[in-house]
Amino acid sequence: MYQITADQRDEITASFNRLIQENAALQAKLQQQQTATANANNSLFLELLGVVDALDYLCGYLAENPEPPAAFQQRLPNSLRSIVSKLEGSLAGSGVKAIEVPLNTPADFNVCAAVSREVRTDLEPQSVIKVSRRGFTVGEAVLRSAEVVVAAE
């Protein structure tokens, strides 16, 4: 049978106590991070609710006025652009950014997906002709690839 010395017992006890303290510190840090994440999410949700409210108002107005006045129809594109900008601002606050895709240059297929090809002799093959759907990143990760039309020979 193996016997441990008093020094070994004291060393094991001290190590165990350190682990208990480290565990408590990690639990506190985790709780702080969870609280910060919940607060950030709530802030984002409130911003998104502003977008929902704007769209809800617009839908309600159009439901009540199936043939809106010409002045409303003229303002509609700017109103929608304002809603899109508000949404983009909310996403940007959470680290989501649009992927910039330069036209008439070879596509970067790390951030682009070709959804169509168009015969073009004035551009190099695989050059971006048009962005049909914007892509987005969050941090270093591609959230959604940009969908592009590329040149073909």
C-alpha positions as CSV (number, residue, x, y, z in Angstrom):
1,M,0.0,0.0,0.0
2,Y,1.2,3.4,-0.9
3,Q,1.5,6.1,1.7
4,I,1.8,9.8,1.0
5,T,3.9,12.0,3.1
6,A,2.6,15.1,4.9
7,D,4.4,17.3,2.4
8,Q,2.8,15.5,-0.5
9,R,-0.6,15.8,1.2
10,D,0.0,19.6,1.7
11,E,1.0,20.0,-1.9
12,I,-2.1,18.2,-3.2
13,T,-4.3,20.2,-0.8
14,A,-2.7,23.5,-2.0
15,S,-3.2,22.5,-5.7
16,F,-6.8,21.6,-5.0
17,N,-7.4,24.9,-3.4
18,R,-5.8,26.8,-6.3
19,L,-8.1,24.8,-8.7
20,I,-11.1,25.8,-6.7
21,Q,-10.1,29.5,-6.8
22,E,-9.4,29.3,-10.5
23,N,-12.7,27.6,-11.1
24,A,-14.5,30.4,-9.2
25,A,-12.7,33.1,-11.1
26,L,-13.5,31.4,-14.4
27,Q,-17.2,31.1,-13.4
28,A,-17.3,34.8,-12.6
29,K,-15.6,35.7,-15.9
30,L,-18.1,33.5,-17.8
31,Q,-21.0,35.2,-16.0
32,Q,-19.7,38.6,-17.0
33,Q,-19.2,37.6,-20.6
34,Q,-22.8,36.1,-20.7
35,T,-24.2,39.3,-19.3
36,A,-22.2,41.4,-21.8
37,T,-23.4,39.2,-24.7
38,A,-27.0,39.4,-23.5
39,N,-26.8,43.2,-23.2
40,A,-25.3,43.5,-26.7
41,N,-28.0,41.2,-28.1
42,N,-30.7,43.2,-26.5
43,S,-29.3,46.4,-27.9
44,L,-29.2,44.8,-31.4
45,F,-32.7,43.5,-31.0
46,L,-34.0,47.0,-30.1
47,E,-32.3,48.5,-33.2
48,L,-33.8,45.7,-35.4
49,L,-37.2,46.4,-33.8
50,G,-36.9,50.0,-35.2
51,V,-36.5,48.5,-38.6
52,V,-39.5,46.2,-38.1
53,D,-41.6,49.2,-36.9
54,A,-40.7,51.2,-40.1
55,L,-41.6,48.3,-42.3
56,D,-44.7,47.5,-40.4
57,Y,-45.8,51.2,-40.7
58,L,-45.1,51.1,-44.4
59,C,-47.1,47.8,-44.9
60,G,-50.0,49.2,-42.9
61,Y,-50.1,52.4,-44.9
62,L,-50.0,50.5,-48.2
63,A,-52.8,48.2,-47.0
64,E,-55.0,51.2,-46.1
65,N,-54.0,53.1,-49.3
66,P,-53.8,50.5,-52.2
67,E,-53.4,53.4,-54.6
68,P,-51.1,55.8,-52.7
69,P,-50.7,59.4,-53.8
70,A,-48.0,60.2,-56.3
71,A,-46.0,62.1,-53.7
72,F,-45.9,59.0,-51.5
73,Q,-44.8,56.9,-54.5
74,Q,-42.0,59.4,-55.2
75,R,-40.7,59.2,-51.6
76,L,-41.0,55.4,-51.4
77,P,-37.5,54.6,-52.8
78,N,-35.9,57.0,-50.4
79,S,-37.9,55.7,-47.5
80,L,-36.9,52.1,-48.3
81,R,-33.3,53.1,-48.7
82,S,-33.5,54.7,-45.3
83,I,-34.8,51.5,-43.8
84,V,-32.0,49.5,-45.5
85,S,-29.4,52.0,-44.2
86,K,-30.8,51.6,-40.6
87,L,-30.6,47.9,-40.9
88,E,-27.1,48.0,-42.3
89,G,-26.0,50.3,-39.4
90,S,-27.4,47.8,-36.9
91,L,-25.6,44.9,-38.6
92,A,-22.4,47.0,-38.7
93,G,-22.6,47.6,-35.0
94,S,-22.5,43.8,-34.6
95,G,-19.4,43.5,-36.8
96,V,-21.3,42.5,-40.0
97,K,-19.8,44.3,-43.1
98,A,-20.6,44.2,-46.8
99,I,-18.0,42.6,-49.1
100,E,-16.7,45.1,-51.6
101,V,-16.5,43.5,-55.0
102,P,-14.8,45.6,-57.7
103,L,-16.3,45.3,-61.1
104,N,-14.4,44.4,-64.2
105,T,-11.7,42.6,-62.2
106,P,-11.2,38.9,-61.6
107,A,-13.5,37.5,-59.0
108,D,-12.2,36.5,-55.6
109,F,-13.9,33.2,-55.1
110,N,-13.0,33.2,-51.4
111,V,-15.8,35.8,-51.0
112,C,-17.7,35.5,-54.3
113,A,-19.9,32.8,-55.9
114,A,-20.5,32.9,-59.6
115,V,-24.3,32.5,-60.2
116,S,-24.2,33.3,-63.9
117,R,-21.8,33.7,-66.8
118,E,-22.0,36.2,-69.7
119,V,-19.9,36.0,-72.9
120,R,-17.7,39.1,-72.9
121,T,-14.6,39.5,-75.1
122,D,-13.6,42.9,-73.6
123,L,-12.9,41.4,-70.1
124,E,-10.7,38.6,-68.8
125,P,-12.6,35.4,-68.0
126,Q,-14.0,35.2,-64.5
127,S,-14.1,39.0,-64.2
128,V,-17.0,40.4,-62.3
129,I,-19.6,42.0,-64.5
130,K,-22.3,42.5,-62.0
131,V,-23.0,41.9,-58.3
132,S,-26.5,40.3,-58.2
133,R,-26.5,39.8,-54.4
134,R,-24.2,41.4,-51.9
135,G,-22.1,39.3,-49.6
136,F,-21.2,39.9,-46.0
137,T,-18.5,39.1,-43.5
138,V,-18.5,39.0,-39.7
139,G,-15.0,39.4,-38.4
140,E,-12.8,37.3,-40.7
141,A,-15.5,34.8,-41.6
142,V,-17.7,35.0,-44.7
143,L,-21.3,35.1,-43.6
144,R,-22.6,35.0,-47.1
145,S,-20.7,35.1,-50.3
146,A,-21.4,37.8,-52.8
147,E,-23.3,36.4,-55.8
148,V,-21.8,37.7,-59.0
149,V,-22.1,37.4,-62.8
150,V,-18.7,36.8,-64.4
151,A,-17.3,37.1,-67.8
152,A,-16.9,34.0,-70.0
153,E,-15.1,33.5,-73.3
